[in-house]
């Protein structure tokens, strides 16, 4: 047996417990919530029908200096009719929307909680659909149901001056009611 083989056989592990470190792996949305950068909020009740549409948007204002990463949305249909929602990126929305006061930081352990740069806006009984931007996808929401889509892990990134809009097509002459909720995190642009 060679000397180097003998040395290998006498191997004794050297463990220095002071150098052992614990590592925790967090999903990205949980990590941003821990940092106080994750937010959630919802629109006011959106009304539509009789040939009129409605929409709800997650808006990143032009001067925000952050990128917004969409993680989740829910659409609650409070009507007896199915609804069709179209998703639009950075479009011009019809009508005059109003800013929702319904939002919060996900991490309520931080005092004071950080306020988001992003805004949630919505409009009811407007004519037409969004224009320009990108028509991304369509979702159908059954009557009296909440559709939840989550864990996008930020695949929709909204730079300053852009938006993510869910626009409802008119259900004909019948009146319909819906609400949209969003979850997102923000990072410096």
Helices and strands as residue ranges (DSSP letters): H 3-9, G 17-19, H 28-34, E 38-42, E 46-49, E 53-60, E 66-77, E 83-89, E 98-99, E 103-105, E 119-126, E 134-141, E 145-149, E 156-158, E 162-168, E 175-188
